[in-house]
Amino acid sequence: MRNARKTFLPFALPSISEEAIDEVTQVLRSGWITSGPKVKQFEQEFGKFIGASQAIAVNSATAGLHLALEAIGFDQNSAAITTSVTFTATAEVVCYFGGEPILTDVDPLYNNMDSRSLELSIKKFCYKKNNKLYSKKTKKLVRAVIPVHIAGATCDLESISAIAKKYGLYVIEDAAHAFPAIHKEQFIGTNGDFTVFSFYATKGITTGEGGMVTTPHSQFADRIRRTRLHGINKESFDRPSWYYEVTDAGYKYNMTDISAALGLVQLKEANGFWNRRREIANQYIQEFQNIPGLQLPSDFEWGSHSWHLFRIELDPSLAKVGRDTLCVELKDRNIGSSLHFIPIFEHSFYRKQFDYNREDYPNACKMYDRCLSLPLFAGMTNDDVSDVIRSVKEILY
Ligand SMILES: Cc1ncc(COP(=O)(O)O)c(C=O)c1O
């Protein structure tokens, strides 16, 4: 194919500096490779970065979401309201308990849960009794709302929190895409009852696999510190003697010092990564703005996008080609792309288990037909960016 790159450009790659490799190597040589001083330091510095009082490191965001639900006493008689446009992890943790994920549609621009979609789902799928919400389908008590800051665009947290407060729901923010992101002059991670970050390989910063939970509630923070490691009431690295007590049936969700060492260096580099992603996103926006049928993401006036992903939408009635053709033609030019996300209700497990109805989610369905994520990561060279711009223009003009 004419104009194809010589090497494949994935839609995301981690940026690992020599300093990070050196720090991880030091931990490997130190004799203490699992949860220890590096994890503690990473928690403190992460908390300081975003301004959160309590930060608890775990081995994935999925684990963090699970532990947040566990901390509030979520059980098989509970339901949580979350968005239909997310990765399976967000809904799957509700199923770990035998609970019900009640889905919302999304706003048409950012594809986030907003007050309109949340209220609509409450009206359609819930009933109220004594100021509490119950699922019409399963009669389970709704305990939490789990908004997701898709791609790093922050949700309307004030409206969501106001609705949550009205019905006594905890707000557990899935911020897997939102480090760092700013909402109303505050970093994401300082608003809800819990915020859960991901440090998966392609995220804003990475620890290989990993996650962080922030919460202003010290009793929940204490519980998560225990439940992430077998329900043991003392962290292994400052156990003075052989004694420890198991207070709960916990999990094996602790982060290792190997991961935390990488995380500490990534944290120092986070602003640089963020600036580079912002620069690339702005360049795409400038270059693509007149392409017919192409809807672009944008920064927003209420804060700053993390630019974890650059998600575009193609209107099939106006664009030269549809989303699937764009994806294939980019691949022919050696450029990767991806879709964020196949809506939860499209997956066979959720469809069979909860009998969702596509008609309830028109914006999510529209997104699913039209959306594609273009390459965006801090390590992209100027040539990589130019290749994407040239290819997208070639295909869509
Ligand atoms: C929106 C969302 N939530 C949760 C997760 C789970 O993150 P982790 O892989 O750290 O468990 C992901 C992972 O990609 C995600 O995209």
The ligand as a Gaussian input file, in Angstrom:
#p B3LYP/6-31G(d) Opt

LIG

0 1
 C      -13.091000       2.168000      32.207000
 C      -12.232000       1.090000      32.789000
 N      -12.480000       0.683000      34.034000
 C      -11.730000      -0.274000      34.623000
 C      -10.692000      -0.865000      33.956000
 C       -9.914000      -1.939000      34.640000
 O       -8.589000      -1.547000      34.866000
 P       -7.519000      -2.623000      35.315000
 O       -7.014000      -3.279000      34.071000
 O       -6.441000      -1.820000      35.999000
 O       -8.172000      -3.570000      36.218000
 C      -10.390000      -0.468000      32.654000
 C       -9.278000      -1.079000      31.946000
 O       -8.970000      -0.825000      30.814000
 C      -11.173000       0.536000      32.052000
 O      -10.956000       0.947000      30.805000

